Amino acid sequence: MTATPTYRARLYAALPRRRTWLKALHAVMIPLTFWFMIATPGFVRDTLGPGGALINSKIALVFVLLCLFWTFDYVRRGFASRPGPKLPPRARKIHKLLHRVIIWGLFLVPVGGFLLGLTSHRLLKAGGFWPIAPPMDWPTANEIIGKLHIIEFYTLGAIIVFHAGFHIWRHVKLRDNALRIMAPKFLHRFL
């Protein structure tokens, strides 16, 4: 007699494998990160029109939820894979450090948003409906946190660009197919 799979086992079998949804997460986070690198209030207003701030807020809510999901998955399950065997020891350390810095940096983005909402003079709502934090009306703290939030995000953006360059170097110089590992299969013929 065979044992019936538990509900959890059936659920996990129905869901895509971890590497599959991590590829999808990468594919979504790349344009979202780029968007927030260029999405100044003036750019949003000029590009998206009068309702641009609300649209941008909804995009930010998706971005924040994905950042939190990614961090939660990392904390719960660790890295999805090990560094490739062709990586020299020093590059292995850089590889691990880059990934950790990016994941924790992405976690700090929602933390900064929460602190901005907390120190604001009015109630801010993510996506136009989800209250971020109770406004405490601390203008000096709000200004400092706003500047730190911007610095953190652009620093994270530079680290992400370095990370991409590192994986391109691996793919081209070491020929270890580093880009194929995280690219969807339909892109493999171009790599």
C-alpha positions as CSV (number, residue, x, y, z in Angstrom):
1,M,0.0,0.0,0.0
2,T,1.4,3.4,-1.0
3,A,1.2,6.4,1.3
4,T,-0.9,9.3,0.1
5,P,1.1,12.5,-0.3
6,T,0.4,15.1,2.3
7,Y,-1.2,18.4,1.5
8,R,2.2,20.2,1.8
9,A,3.9,17.7,-0.6
10,R,1.1,18.1,-3.2
11,L,1.3,21.9,-2.9
12,Y,5.1,21.9,-3.3
13,A,4.8,19.5,-6.3
14,A,2.3,21.9,-8.0
15,L,4.4,25.0,-7.5
16,P,7.3,25.9,-9.8
17,R,10.8,24.8,-8.6
18,R,12.8,27.4,-6.7
19,R,15.2,28.1,-9.5
20,T,12.3,28.7,-11.9
21,W,10.7,31.4,-9.8
22,L,14.0,32.9,-8.9
23,K,14.7,33.4,-12.6
24,A,11.3,35.1,-12.9
25,L,12.0,37.2,-9.9
26,H,15.3,38.4,-11.4
27,A,13.5,39.1,-14.7
28,V,11.0,41.3,-12.9
29,M,13.4,43.0,-10.5
30,I,15.8,44.2,-13.2
31,P,13.4,46.6,-14.9
32,L,11.8,47.6,-11.6
33,T,15.2,48.6,-10.2
34,F,16.0,50.5,-13.3
35,W,12.7,52.3,-13.1
36,F,13.3,53.5,-9.6
37,M,16.8,54.6,-10.6
38,I,15.2,57.1,-13.1
39,A,11.8,57.7,-11.5
40,T,12.3,61.2,-9.9
41,P,9.0,63.0,-9.1
42,G,9.4,65.3,-12.2
43,F,10.1,62.3,-14.5
44,V,7.1,60.4,-13.1
45,R,4.9,63.4,-13.6
46,D,6.1,64.1,-17.1
47,T,6.1,60.4,-18.2
48,L,2.9,59.1,-16.5
49,G,0.9,62.3,-16.3
50,P,-1.2,63.7,-13.4
51,G,-1.9,60.3,-12.0
52,G,1.7,59.3,-12.2
53,A,2.4,59.4,-8.5
54,L,-0.3,56.9,-7.8
55,I,0.9,54.6,-10.6
56,N,4.5,54.9,-9.3
57,S,3.3,54.1,-5.8
58,K,1.6,50.9,-7.0
59,I,4.8,49.9,-8.8
60,A,6.8,50.6,-5.6
61,L,4.4,48.4,-3.6
62,V,5.1,45.5,-6.0
63,F,8.8,46.2,-5.8
64,V,8.8,46.3,-2.0
65,L,6.7,43.1,-1.7
66,L,9.2,41.3,-4.0
67,C,12.1,42.6,-2.0
68,L,10.6,41.3,1.2
69,F,9.7,38.0,-0.4
70,W,13.3,37.5,-1.7
71,T,14.8,38.3,1.7
72,F,12.4,36.0,3.5
73,D,13.3,33.2,1.0
74,Y,17.0,33.8,1.6
75,V,16.7,33.8,5.4
76,R,14.6,30.7,5.3
77,R,16.5,28.7,2.7
78,G,19.8,30.3,2.0
79,F,21.4,30.7,-1.4
80,A,19.7,28.8,-4.3
81,S,23.0,27.4,-5.5
82,R,26.8,27.3,-4.9
83,P,29.4,29.3,-6.8
84,G,30.5,27.6,-10.0
85,P,33.6,25.3,-9.9
86,K,35.5,27.5,-12.3
87,L,35.5,30.5,-10.0
88,P,38.8,31.1,-8.3
89,P,38.8,31.4,-4.5
90,R,38.8,35.2,-4.4
91,A,36.0,35.4,-6.9
92,R,34.0,32.9,-4.8
93,K,34.2,35.3,-1.9
94,I,33.1,38.2,-4.1
95,H,30.2,36.1,-5.5
96,K,28.9,35.3,-2.0
97,L,29.4,38.8,-0.7
98,L,27.7,40.4,-3.7
99,H,24.6,38.3,-3.3
100,R,24.3,38.9,0.4
101,V,24.8,42.7,0.0
102,I,22.1,42.8,-2.7
103,I,19.6,40.7,-0.8
104,W,20.0,42.7,2.4
105,G,20.2,46.0,0.4
106,L,16.8,45.1,-1.2
107,F,15.5,44.4,2.3
108,L,16.6,47.9,3.5
109,V,14.6,49.6,0.7
110,P,11.2,48.8,2.4
111,V,12.7,49.6,5.8
112,G,13.7,53.0,4.5
113,G,10.2,53.5,3.0
114,F,8.6,52.5,6.4
115,L,10.9,55.1,8.2
116,L,9.9,57.7,5.6
117,G,6.2,57.0,6.3
118,L,6.8,57.0,10.0
119,T,8.6,60.4,10.1
120,S,6.2,62.0,7.6
121,H,3.7,64.8,8.4
122,R,0.8,62.9,6.8
123,L,-0.3,59.4,6.3
124,L,1.4,57.8,3.3
125,K,-0.2,54.9,1.6
126,A,1.7,52.4,-0.6
127,G,-0.2,51.7,-3.8
128,G,-2.7,54.4,-2.7
129,F,-4.4,52.0,-0.2
130,W,-1.9,50.4,2.2
131,P,-0.9,52.7,5.1
132,I,2.9,52.6,5.4
133,A,3.2,53.8,9.0
134,P,1.6,56.2,11.5
135,P,2.9,59.7,10.7
136,M,4.9,61.2,13.5
137,D,5.6,64.5,11.9
138,W,9.4,64.6,12.5
139,P,10.6,66.8,9.6
140,T,14.3,66.7,10.4
141,A,14.3,62.9,10.7
142,N,12.2,62.7,7.5
143,E,14.8,64.8,5.6
144,I,17.7,62.7,6.9
145,I,16.0,59.4,6.2
146,G,15.0,60.6,2.8
147,K,18.6,61.4,1.9
148,L,19.9,58.1,3.4
149,H,17.2,56.2,1.4
150,I,18.3,57.8,-1.8
151,I,22.0,57.2,-1.1
152,E,21.2,53.6,-0.2
153,F,19.2,52.9,-3.3
154,Y,21.7,54.4,-5.7
155,T,24.5,52.6,-3.9
156,L,22.5,49.4,-4.3
157,G,22.1,50.2,-8.0
158,A,25.8,50.5,-8.4
159,I,26.4,47.2,-6.6
160,I,23.8,45.5,-8.9
161,V,25.6,46.9,-12.0
162,F,28.9,45.5,-10.6
163,H,27.1,42.2,-9.9
164,A,25.8,42.0,-13.5
165,G,29.3,42.8,-14.8
166,F,30.8,40.1,-12.6
167,H,28.4,37.5,-14.1
168,I,29.1,38.7,-17.6
169,W,32.8,38.4,-16.8
170,R,32.2,34.8,-15.6
171,H,30.2,33.9,-18.7
172,V,32.7,35.4,-21.1
173,K,36.1,34.8,-19.4
174,L,35.5,31.6,-17.5
175,R,32.9,30.2,-20.0
176,D,30.9,28.8,-17.1
177,N,27.5,29.7,-18.5
178,A,26.8,32.0,-15.6
179,L,24.2,33.9,-17.5
180,R,22.4,30.8,-18.6
181,I,21.9,29.7,-15.0
182,M,19.6,32.7,-14.3
183,A,18.2,33.4,-17.8
184,P,15.0,31.8,-19.0
185,K,15.5,28.9,-21.5
186,F,14.2,30.9,-24.5
187,L,17.2,33.3,-24.1
188,H,19.8,30.5,-24.0
189,R,20.4,30.5,-27.7
190,F,21.6,34.1,-27.5
191,L,24.0,33.4,-24.7
